[in-house]
Amino acid sequence: MRVSRASIVPIGVGAAALSVYRITLAPDLTWSHFGSDGGDLVTAAAVWGVPHPPGYPTYTALGHVFAWLPFGTVAFNLNLMSAVCAALAAALLAAAVLKCAPARQAAARPAAFIAGLTAAFGPMLWGQATIAEIHALNACFAAAVCFLALPWAPSPPALSPARRIALGLVWGLSLGNSLTIVALAPIALPALWNGARGRWAGFAALGVGVCVYALIPVRASTQPAINWGDARSLSNFLWLVSGQLYHGYLLSAPLDLVVQRALGLPRLWLEQMGWVGALWAVWGVATYFNLRRLIPAGLSVALYVAFAVTYNTEDSILYLIPVWVLSAGYLGIGLTGLLASQRDRIWRQAIGAIAGLGVVAMLAGGWRAQDLSADRAGPEFAERVLASLPRHAILITPADAYTFALWYHEQVVGRRPDVSVVDARLVGYAWYEPMLIAQGAAPNLPLDRSETGLGGRLAALNPSRSVCELALEPERTVCRPPLARDD
């Protein structure tokens, strides 16, 4: 099969990105790059369960497929899924830049190559490409929506019915991975609406894509080992998918932190684009676009920024990754225009070389920080803690990263199924005890949610079992012997 010259660019971008990601990929479960939720997501994908709110049905469905690959541990395969998704995001971005400049392909090809690799080797996307998390897949969906809607085109493209259907389906499925991608509505909705041909088919496809959330009650009905919210009832389903557990983080960052984050955005943007890439992106915005075409993308950026700076978690900046995707598209268009305007071949080559050096500088400068190929802190922690526990122990854990790593080693790796891991913050939720029963070796739980004195209350309710508590500074497990011994 013959490959067109235009196709070589996105294929080359994806292959180059995936090669780098594979070399720097974490070999197993990792906490690096804000990866503390990885154990929950990986375990849920492996056991066909339901992870923490809002349930991430698209991620876990795709992750369940990758979990069966014969390339390594389940955690490694889910890390690899992130690498593939991030590489595909970069390739789609390059393909979109080419589609936005059909009459200037000679200039667009090198520009698309530079834009795709700039996005790929921006520290934030690169970091997410090496761990098991939702953000690489989110970047892939954002790039796919932009590839179909072409927000960087000089004039709004007239989408064919098939393209509208694809856009609606992709955007709907993306909502099953990260609800924050609703921020692309100013880009996606006009593309679905403009023109009568295929309009309603596109919106119908959007509805079909959102129906991926129907997988959650189906999975919950099997009572898997990871089953947040037990979403078999409508009220539990709504509690889960609305993320009610985390509503306290919305718009709740302290004002000084919001100001600090807002003031740091230019520096953060420069880190993702590089100085050279930032120059081309500004050139593209300032020179080749009218205000009407900038408004949809600008609104999307504003929505992402408003959410990221006010969401009161340490990893909220990761929700800005689609903003970097949009910025890299403007980089590609700006560089295309600049190259096309140069009649002198030497000047074109010089500009292309400078742009290429910018990508090389990003790659070299970011390697040490992004390379997780030797990172085994998570597995070593879980193996060390589980090995230290007496038989049939109840272990109380204080934080997500440690709970989820232990879940993964018990439920997927198969280490110490006799131990019951009890997250102190989940005790008291009605759905938590059935989940512990499904995990095996379930203890009797107190009815109240107070974490104070939990160890003593568990010991009283489970007199034949040792109750241990995980302390982190310094790391140790403190165990109290059984109150009564079985004969």
N, C-alpha and C positions, 0 to 999 in steps of 0.2 A: 504494500500500500504506500502510495506516494504521500509524503508529508510536505505541506506547503511551507514557504519561507516564513509566513506569518506565524504558523503553528510552532515553528522551531523556538521562537522566543519564549512563550509561556512554558513549553516543555523544558527548555534549558533552565529557566528560573526555578521551576518546581524541582527539577533534578538537583540543581546546585544547593537549593535550600535544604532538601531532604538529606543530602549527603552530609552537610554540616550538622544538621539536627541529629542524625544517627550517631555521629562521632561523639557528640556532646550529651547524648541522651542518658538520663538516669537509668541504672541497671535494674532497679527495683523500686519499691515504694520510697518516696522521698518527701521531706518537709520543706525543702528549699523552694525559693521563688513563690512563697505564699501557697505552698502545696499541702497545707494541713488537712484539707478536706479530701485529699486523694484516697485515703484508706476507705472512707465511706463510699465514695463513688465507685472505686474499683470493686469493692466487695459487693455492692448492690448490683453492679453490672454482671459480676460472675455468678451470683446466685439468683439472678432475674428478680431482684427485689426493688424496693422503693427507697432512694436515699433521702437526705434531709430536704426540707422545703426549698423550692416548690415541686420537688420530685424528679425533675430533669428527665422526662421520658425519652426524649430524642437522644440525649447523651447515653443513657443506660442501654437503649436498644442497640445503638451502634457499638457501644462498648461490649455488649454481650457477644457480638460477632467477633470483635477483635480478641476477646478473652480466650477464644478457642483456637487462635493461631498457634502454630507450633514453634514459635521463635524464642521462647523463654518463659519466665514466670508470667502469671496473669498481670501483675503490676507492670512488668516491662512491656507487655503487649498493649496495655492502655497508654503507657507513655509513648509508645510507637504510634498509636492512634493520634495523639496530639501532634506529633511530628508530621504525619501525613496531612492532617487538617491544616496546619500552619503552612506547609509547603504548597498545598492546593490553594490556599488564600493568596499567596504571593503569585502563583501562576494565573489565577483568575484576574488579579489586579493588572498584571502585564497584558493579558488578553483584552481587558476592558480599555486600557490606554490605546491599544492598536485599533479597536473598533471606533474610538472617538476621533481618530484622525485617518479616515480611509483614503484621503487624497494626498497624504504626506507619509506614506509608509516607510520610505527610505529614512526619514528622520525619526519616525515613531518607533521603529524596531529597537535601536539602541536606547531610546528614551524609556520604552516599556521595560526593557531588560534592567536598566538602572532603577526604575521605580519599584519593580517587583523585588529586587534584591535589597533595596533600602528598607522596604516593609519587612522582608524576611529577617534581616539582621538588626532591626531595631531591638534594643535590649529587652523591651517588654514582651513582644511577640516571641522572640527567640527563647526567652526564659520560660514562657508557657508551652513552647513546643517540646520541651524536654521533660515534662512532668504530666501526671494524670490529673487534669483539671478541665473545666468547661470552656476556658477562654480561647484556646486554640480553635476549637470547633466554632465558637462564637465569631472569631475572626474569619473563618472560612465562610460562614453564612453571610456575614456582612459583605465580604468581597463578592459572593455570589449574587446578593441583592443588587449591589452596585454594578456588577457585570451585566445584569439583565436590565436595570433601569438607566444606566449610563448617566449619572449625575454630572459627569465632567464634559459631556458633549456640548458643543457651542449652542445647539438648539435642542429642545425636547424631542427625543426620537419617537417615531410612531411605531409602537410595538405591535408585532403580529399577534394573532390570537394564541398561537403556541407559546410565544415568549411571555405573554400575560399569564397564561396558565402556569408556566414554569416559575415566574416571579411569585405568584400567589402561593404556590405549593412550597417553594423554598422559604419564603418569609413565614408561612404558617408553621412549618417544621422547626424553623429557627427559634420560634417562641417556646418550643418544647425543650430548648437547650438553655436559653437565657431570656427571661422576660424583658430585660433591658433593651433588647433589640427592637422593641416597639418604638424606640427613639428614631428609627429609620423611617417612620411613617411619613414625614414630609417629603421623602424621596420616593418611597414605594407607592403610597396612595395615589399621587398624581399620575404616576406611570401606569397604574392599574386602571385609572378612571379616564384619562384623556383618550378620546376616540371611541366610537361605538363598537368597533369590531372586537369581539372577544372580551368586552368589559366584564360582563356578568360571569363569564366562564373563569376569568381571573380571580374574581372575588369568591366564587364557589371553590376554586382550588385553594384559596387562603383558608376557607372554612375546613376543607378536608385536611390540610396540614395541621391546623390547630387541634384536630381530633386525635392527634397523637397522645393527648392527655388522657384519652380513654384507656390507654394501656395501664394507667396507674391503678384503678380499681380492679382490673383484671389480675394484675400481679398481686395486689393486696389480698385478693380472695384465696390465693394459695398459701397465705401466711408464711412468707419467706423469712429467712433469718435477719434480713434488713428490711424493715417495714415501717418507716416513719409514718405516724398519723393513722395507721390502719384504715386506709381510705375506702373501706367497703361501704360506708354510709355517706350520704350526701354532705352532711355537716362536717364529717372528718375530711372528706375530699376537698371541700372548700377551705377548710382550715389549712390543709397542706398546700394546695396550689396557690393560695393567696399569700403564702409566706407569713402567716400571722405570727409565727414564732419570732420573726425578725423585724416586726413592724416598729419596734422600739429604736432601731437603727436609722429609720428613714428620717431625713431632714433633722437629725438630732446631733450632728457634729457641733461641738462648741464653736462659737463665733470666731475665736482666735484661731482655731484650727481651720475653719472655712477660709478665713483671710489668708492664712499661711499657704494652704493648698492652692488658692486662686493665684496668689503672687508667684507660686512656683511653677505654674503651668507653662510659661514661655521656656523656662529652663528644661522642663520635662519634655516639651515638644522638640526642642533642639537635640536632646539626647536620643529621641526616637528617629529623627530624620537625619541627623548629622548636619554640620554647618553647611556643607555643599548642597545636600539635599534640601535643606530649609530654604536656601537661596532660590533654587529652581521652583520650589513649591510657591513661594511668595511671588515669583515672576509669573507663574501660571495663573494665580488668582488675580493679580493686578493687571495683566496684559491681555489675556485671551478670553475673558468672561464678562458678560454683562451682569448687572445687579440682579435681574430677574432669575438668571440661572444660578446665582450664588445663594439665593434665599433658602431653597430647600435644604441644601447641605449645611448652610449656616444654622438653620433651626435645629437640625439633627445634632450638630456639634454642641449647640447651646443646651439641648436636653441632656446629652451625655455628661457635659461638664457640670451642670446643675446637680445631677444625681451623684456623680463621683465626689464632688467636693463637700456635699452635705451628708453623705452616707457615713455613719459613724463606725467604720471598721478600718483596720490597718490596710487591707488589700483593696480598698475602694478604687484606687487608681487603675486597677486592671480593667474596670469597665470603660476606660477610655480607649481601649485597643481599636474599636471601630473608627474612632477619630483619627488614629494614625493611618488606618487604611485609606480613609478619605483624603488625608493629607498627601499620602504617597501617590494617589491618583492625580492630584494637582501638580505634584512634582513631575510626573510623566508628561502631562500636557504642556507644562511650562517648558520643559526641556525639549519636547518635540517642536514647539514653536520657535525656540531659540536656534535649534539646529537647522530647521527649515529656512530660517531667515538668513543663514550664512551661505553666501555663494562661493566663498573661498574654501576649498577642501581642507586646507591646513587648519583654518579656524575651526571647522567642524570637528576635525580630529582632536584638536587641542581641548575643545569644550567637552567632548566625549571622554577624553583621557582624564580630565579633572573630575568629571562626574564618577568615572570608574574608580579613581583613587579615593574618592569619598567613601564608596562602598567598601573598598579594601581596608580603609582606616576603621570603619565601623566593625568590620569582621575581626581585625587584629585587636582592636581595643576592647572588644567585648568578650573575647574567647575565654579568658580566665574566669570572669564573673559568671558566664553562662554554662561552663563545662561542668556537668554533673556525672561524668562517666565513672568517677571513683566514689560517688556518694552512696554510702551504705548506713548512714546514721539511723534511719528509720527501722530497717530490718534488724540491725544490731541491738537497738533498744528493745524491740519486741522480744527477740530471742533471749536477751539477758533477763528481762523482767519475768517472762514466763518460766524460764528455767529456775528462777529463785523461789517460786511459789510451792507451798505444800500441796499434796493431792487434794482435789475437790475444793480448792480455795475459792473464796469470793474476793475479787479484787475491785476496790473502789478507785475510780479514775477521776481526775479533776479537770481535764481539758480535752477538746476535740481531737487534737493531733495524736494524743496517746491512746485515747479510746479507739479511734478509727484504725490506727496501726495494729492494735491488738485484735480488733475484729477481723481484720484481713488475715492475720496469722492464724487465728483460730478457725475461721469459716472457710477460707480459701486454701491456705497452706496446710491446714490440718494439725497445727501445733496445739497441744494441751486442750483438747475438747472437754476435759474434766473441770476446767476453770471457768467461773462465771465472771465476766467483766461487767461491772455496774457503773454507769456514768452517773455521778452524784447529781448532776443538773437535770437528768431525765426522770429520776425517781418521782413518782406521784402523778405522771401523765398516764391516763387510762390505757393508752395504746402501748406503753412501754413494757408492761409485764408480759403480755402475749408475745412480744418480740423476743424477750429474754427466754421464754419457754421454747420458741422456735429455734433459738440459738443453742439450746441444750444446757444441762446442768443448772437450770434456773433456780435461784434462791426465792424464798418468801420475802416479799418487799413490804416495807411500811407504807401506810396509806398517805401520809402527809409528804409534802415536797421539801421540807426543811433539810438542808445539808448539814446543819449543826448536829453533832452526835449521831450521824448516820451509821458509823461503824458499830457503835454500841447497840443500836436498835436492830441492825442486821444480825449481829451476834446473838441477840436474844431470840430473834425469830428463826434462826438457823443454828441451833446449839451444837449440832454435830459437825459443823464446818468451820475451818479457819477463816477469819475475816482479815484481809490485808488492805492497807491503804497506800497508795502510790504518792510518795513525796518527791518533789522535783529539785529542791535546792538544799543539800545535794540529793541526787537521785538515789532513792532507796525505797524498798517496800517494808513497811512496818506491819507485822502480823500479830494478831492475838489468837491464841490456841482455841480449839473448840471448847465450849462450856460443858459439853457432854460428849462422850465417845460411844460409838456404836459397838455393841458386843459382837 
